[in-house]
Amino acid sequence: MMESLLIANRGEIARRIIRTAKMLGIRTIAVYSEADAGLPFVKEADEAIAIGPPPARESYLSQERILEAARETGAAAIHPGYGFLSENAEFAEAVEKAGIIWVGAPPAAIRAMGLKDAAKELMQAAGVPVTPGYLGPDQSEERLSAEADAIGYPVLIKAVAGGGGKGMRRVDRREDFAELLASCRREAAASFGDDRVLIERYIANPRHIEVQVFADRHGNCVHLFERDCSLQRRHQKVIEEAPAPGLDAATRAAICDAAVKAAKAVNYVGAGTIEFIADTSQGLHPDRIWFMEMNTRLQVEHPVTEAITGEDLVLWQLKVASGEPLPKSQEEISMNGWAFEARLYAENPAAGYLPSTGRLEHLKLPTTVRIDSSVERGDEITAFYDPMIAKIITHGPNRDAALSKLASACAGIEVWPVKSNAGLLARIAIDPDFRAARIDTGFLDRHGESLVPKEPDETTIDKAATALSKAANVDPWSALTGFRIAGPGDSRVRVRIDGHLHWGRARAGLEANTVEMDEATLLFDAGNAWPIGLPHAGEVEADHGAGDGAILSPMPGLVISVDVAEGDHVAKGDRLLTVEAMKMEHALRAPFDGIVGKLQVSTGLRVSENQLVVTVIKEEA
């Protein structure tokens, strides 16, 4: 076993690797950017070294700086985690050339599976079924558009070097193909340095099922069963579970065997994931499940596999990288119970899932389930990296038990003032369709309105009224409820919640979890955080009517394209400009038909949250 390990990553995966490495007596070395200097993973490592400014390309993506840190600290091995350089064959080769152990897939396997078109061709040759589509070298817009026409809409445009949901666009109409192709190529070039794409048939009602595989240098290759990652938004996974619901023994055997076959086809070593897409229109059957791609690294959702197998996958990685055989044979690996993982993000689902940044003044996470967290109370969420706060992992003897634990855990999360998706996660966990496993990758699109309420519900309003009534003076001259000589009768209370006035009922016995923060009272309810208070004297509800045409940036980020000029005529919904933040593009569109007024920004300019970027002037009828 190696004596020391440098972790070329950050956040929760760095903490996860440190935990296992310390258990094995391995000295741990963290690298960090200036933005991450105070985060827990830096403090928990035995040694930590700064590698550059916040932008990832100048720190976590800088091969030279990471290798320099390894040499400076005498690191015997490097673990890349996931994302960043974990699937970079050039970096893997540079690590090995430097005489350092690479805790990851062989460079040749990374190259073989890193390009989606080449990987599919390789899988076809190995007898693994692949999704129908176009994988050719002609990358002209005309050829790609023609291939999409031949496949039939909807189609999926995917970056050949893509991963993690980046460089992927669904196209429903021929008229939208050119715009979405350009957007996909731009994102692919920025994320992977390669703007080539392939075209696939878009599968209606698809399930995303992946198989965890592991191989060593002694010819052994096993699977650790499957995970279902169908609950996604914009191809980013939100909740994962293991095993996959509704998968019978024969189908499980078929896809797990195909996964092992795929790994062997590239002489794989280490942890990997073979991803499949399943057409569920006629149920889950082996002949309707196709290879999609291989991730040559550990996955974010690996904890659910650890939960149902009882294995430590990071420990397996370190053993294999040290030249040891796999800890267990296929026959020795068993599956026990059910597990879920929910990704807690710093984002605002009620505002189109926009990223949320700032200091975590208040953070309370569950203590009765496994938590893999990136940050702690008082830490800063920045716009430079993925907005994950933590992963909530539950395990139970069956799906219902594990899901009930997840619902309870997510409902008890408290985050402020950073916005989070905790309320969304809690609602998903109790949704009747999700509990009945009626899921596919379009689940959130179909259920969005019910899962992301824009206003507090009646119970939340009553909790606010109850909490404020208890805190208020109870003498009859300042009581919030109606005054009667015989005693209180009317329990209706006027309260302000998140800036809006509501009538609520103060009810005896109604529990309300509140916190006092900076002269404000917060009500935490089912994962949501609501600022609450009493109306001021003479206060009236503000008019939140139609916008005045002033377009504000919804978050801090980088302007990557400006699509209009001053004086242009635009129609409602036309794209005005695009801002990139936390590795995602956000198009700002015209709120109504009008004329573009003053442009306040240009391509390449950084903007802050709520900064005025452009004005649209409504045309007179």
DOTIMI-678932 format. One record per residue (C-alpha): x, y, z. Coordinates in steps of 0.5 Angstrom, whole numbers, plus 500, padded with zeros to 3 digits. Example, Ala and Ser with C-alpha at 12.3 -4.5 7.8 and 13.67 -1.06 7.14 Angstrom:
<sites>
  c1  c2  c3
 525 491 516
 527 498 514
</sites>
This chain:
<sites>
  c1  c2  c3
 500 500 500
 503 507 498
 505 511 504
 502 518 502
 497 520 497
 495 527 494
 488 528 492
 487 532 486
 480 535 488
 476 539 493
 470 539 497
 466 532 499
 470 527 495
 477 530 497
 474 529 505
 471 522 503
 478 520 500
 482 523 506
 477 519 511
 479 512 508
 486 514 507
 487 516 514
 484 509 516
 489 505 512
 495 510 515
 496 513 509
 499 520 509
 494 525 506
 496 531 502
 490 536 500
 491 541 494
 487 548 494
 485 554 490
 485 561 494
 477 560 494
 478 554 498
 483 556 503
 478 555 509
 474 549 507
 474 543 511
 478 538 506
 484 543 507
 484 542 515
 483 535 515
 489 533 510
 495 532 514
 498 537 509
 495 542 504
 498 546 499
 496 552 495
 496 551 488
 493 558 485
 487 562 484
 480 561 484
 479 559 477
 479 552 476
 484 552 469
 489 556 474
 489 551 480
 485 544 480
 486 544 472
 493 546 472
 497 539 471
 503 543 472
 502 546 479
 499 539 481
 505 535 479
 509 540 482
 505 540 489
 506 532 489
 514 533 488
 514 538 493
 511 534 498
 514 527 496
 507 524 494
 507 517 493
 500 517 489
 495 522 486
 488 520 487
 484 525 482
 477 524 485
 472 525 480
 471 531 475
 477 536 473
 483 531 471
 480 525 473
 479 522 466
 485 526 463
 489 521 459
 495 526 458
 495 527 466
 495 520 468
 501 519 463
 504 525 466
 503 522 473
 506 515 472
 512 518 468
 513 522 474
 514 516 478
 508 517 482
 502 512 483
 496 514 479
 489 512 483
 485 511 476
 484 508 470
 490 506 465
 491 512 460
 489 507 454
 482 506 457
 481 513 459
 482 515 451
 478 509 449
 472 511 453
 473 518 453
 470 520 446
 463 517 446
 464 516 438
 470 511 439
 467 508 445
 461 506 442
 464 503 436
 469 499 441
 463 497 444
 459 495 438
 465 491 436
 465 487 443
 458 485 442
 455 491 447
 449 494 444
 449 501 443
 444 507 442
 442 508 435
 445 515 432
 451 518 428
 458 517 430
 461 520 423
 467 524 422
 463 530 418
 462 535 423
 459 540 418
 452 543 421
 449 541 414
 451 533 415
 449 533 423
 443 537 421
 441 531 415
 443 526 420
 438 529 425
 433 529 420
 434 522 418
 434 519 425
 427 523 427
 426 528 432
 427 529 438
 434 527 438
 440 528 443
 446 532 441
 452 530 445
 459 532 446
 464 526 444
 468 528 450
 463 530 454
 461 528 461
 457 530 467
 451 532 463
 456 538 460
 455 538 452
 449 535 451
 442 538 448
 435 535 446
 433 538 440
 425 537 439
 424 541 432
 429 542 426
 428 549 427
 432 549 433
 438 545 431
 443 550 429
 442 554 435
 442 548 440
 448 545 436
 452 552 437
 450 552 444
 453 545 445
 459 546 441
 461 552 445
 460 549 452
 464 542 450
 469 547 447
 469 550 454
 469 544 458
 473 539 455
 477 543 449
 473 539 444
 467 541 440
 466 535 436
 459 532 437
 455 526 436
 447 525 434
 443 520 438
 436 518 438
 432 521 444
 429 515 447
 422 517 450
 421 515 457
 428 513 458
 431 510 465
 438 511 466
 441 505 469
 449 504 470
 453 499 473
 459 499 478
 465 495 475
 472 494 478
 478 491 475
 485 489 477
 492 488 474
 491 481 475
 486 479 470
 480 480 475
 474 484 473
 467 484 477
 461 488 478
 458 491 484
 451 491 481
 447 497 478
 444 504 480
 438 508 478
 440 515 476
 434 517 472
 432 523 477
 435 528 473
 435 535 471
 438 538 465
 442 531 465
 445 533 472
 443 527 477
 439 529 483
 437 523 486
 440 516 485
 438 509 488
 441 502 488
 438 497 486
 434 499 480
 427 499 482
 423 494 477
 429 490 475
 428 483 474
 434 478 476
 435 476 468
 435 483 466
 440 485 472
 444 479 470
 444 481 462
 446 489 464
 451 487 469
 455 482 464
 455 487 459
 458 492 463
 464 487 465
 464 485 458
 465 492 456
 471 493 462
 474 487 459
 474 490 452
 479 496 454
 483 492 459
 480 496 464
 483 497 471
 480 500 477
 473 503 479
 469 505 473
 462 505 471
 458 503 465
 452 507 463
 446 504 460
 440 508 457
 433 504 458
 427 504 453
 421 503 459
 415 504 454
 414 497 454
 418 495 461
 425 493 463
 428 488 458
 435 486 456
 433 488 449
 431 495 450
 437 497 454
 443 500 450
 450 502 452
 451 510 453
 458 511 455
 463 509 460
 466 513 466
 473 512 467
 473 514 475
 469 514 481
 462 516 481
 459 522 485
 453 517 487
 458 511 489
 456 511 496
 449 508 494
 453 502 492
 457 502 498
 451 502 502
 448 496 499
 454 492 498
 458 494 505
 464 495 501
 469 501 501
 470 503 494
 476 508 495
 479 502 499
 478 498 493
 481 503 489
 487 504 493
 489 497 494
 488 496 486
 493 502 485
 498 499 490
 498 492 485
 494 488 490
 488 484 487
 481 485 488
 479 484 495
 473 480 493
 471 475 487
 464 476 484
 461 470 488
 463 474 494
 459 480 493
 452 480 495
 447 486 495
 443 488 502
 437 492 502
 436 499 498
 440 506 498
 438 513 496
 443 519 495
 440 526 494
 445 531 492
 444 538 496
 445 544 492
 446 551 493
 441 553 488
 434 556 488
 429 551 484
 423 557 485
 427 561 481
 429 557 475
 434 553 479
 439 559 479
 446 558 483
 446 561 490
 452 564 493
 454 567 499
 456 565 506
 453 559 510
 451 563 516
 446 557 518
 447 550 516
 444 544 519
 444 537 516
 441 531 519
 445 527 524
 442 520 523
 444 518 516
 450 518 512
 452 525 510
 458 527 505
 459 534 505
 463 539 502
 462 545 507
 460 547 514
 457 552 517
 460 559 516
 464 557 509
 463 560 503
 459 558 497
 463 561 491
 461 561 483
 467 558 481
 465 550 482
 460 546 482
 454 548 487
 454 542 491
 453 543 499
 453 535 501
 450 528 499
 445 525 503
 445 518 503
 440 513 507
 440 505 507
 434 501 509
 432 494 508
 427 495 502
 426 501 498
 420 504 502
 424 504 508
 430 507 505
 426 513 502
 422 514 508
 429 516 511
 431 520 506
 424 524 506
 425 525 513
 432 527 513
 431 532 507
 425 535 511
 430 537 517
 435 540 513
 436 548 514
 440 552 510
 441 560 510
 442 565 507
 444 561 501
 438 558 497
 438 550 497
 434 545 493
 432 541 500
 425 543 500
 425 540 493
 428 533 495
 424 533 501
 418 533 496
 420 528 491
 421 523 497
 414 523 498
 411 524 491
 406 518 490
 409 517 483
 416 517 486
 415 512 491
 411 508 486
 418 508 482
 414 511 476
 420 514 474
 424 516 468
 429 522 466
 423 526 465
 420 526 472
 422 533 474
 420 536 468
 413 533 468
 412 534 476
 416 541 477
 410 545 478
 408 541 484
 415 540 487
 417 547 486
 412 551 490
 413 559 488
 409 561 495
 408 558 502
 403 553 503
 397 553 508
 401 549 513
 407 554 512
 403 560 513
 400 557 519
 406 555 522
 409 562 521
 403 565 524
 403 560 530
 411 562 531
 410 570 531
 404 569 535
 407 566 541
 413 571 540
 409 577 541
 406 581 547
 400 577 549
 397 583 552
 390 585 549
 392 592 546
 398 589 542
 395 582 541
 395 579 534
 389 576 534
 382 579 534
 380 582 541
 374 579 545
 372 581 552
 370 573 553
 377 571 550
 380 570 544
 376 567 538
 379 570 532
 386 566 531
 387 569 524
 394 573 524
 397 577 518
 404 575 517
 410 577 512
 413 571 509
 419 572 504
 416 579 503
 409 578 502
 403 579 506
 399 573 508
 393 571 513
 395 565 517
 391 561 523
 395 561 530
 394 554 532
 395 551 539
 400 545 538
 402 546 531
 410 546 531
 414 551 528
 422 551 527
 424 558 528
 431 561 528
 433 568 530
 438 571 525
 441 578 524
 434 581 527
 430 577 522
 426 571 524
 427 564 519
 422 559 519
 424 552 517
 419 548 514
 420 541 510
 427 543 507
 425 550 506
 427 557 509
 422 562 510
 424 569 512
 418 571 517
 415 577 521
 410 582 523
 407 587 518
 409 594 519
 404 599 521
 400 601 515
 404 596 510
 401 594 504
 403 589 499
 407 591 494
 405 591 487
 409 585 483
 406 586 476
 409 586 470
 417 587 469
 419 594 466
 424 591 461
 430 592 466
 434 585 465
 438 584 471
 443 578 471
 440 573 476
 447 571 479
 454 572 479
 458 570 472
 461 571 466
 458 574 459
 459 569 454
 455 571 448
 451 577 447
 446 576 441
 443 583 440
 445 590 439
 442 596 441
 436 598 437
 434 591 435
 427 589 435
 426 582 439
 420 578 440
 418 575 447
 422 569 449
 428 571 444
 435 570 447
 439 577 449
 445 574 452
 448 568 456
 451 568 462
 455 562 465
 456 561 472
 458 554 476
 459 551 469
 452 552 467
 449 557 461
 443 561 463
 440 565 457
 437 571 459
 431 573 454
 426 578 452
 420 579 457
 416 582 452
 416 584 444
 420 590 444
 426 594 442
 433 593 445
 435 599 449
 442 600 452
 447 594 453
 451 595 459
 455 589 458
 459 585 453
 462 578 451
 467 577 456
 465 581 462
 464 579 469
 457 581 472
 454 581 479
 448 578 482
 442 583 480
 447 587 476
 443 591 470
 445 588 463
 440 590 458
 434 594 457
 428 592 453
 423 598 451
 416 595 450
 413 598 443
 407 602 443
 401 598 440
</sites>
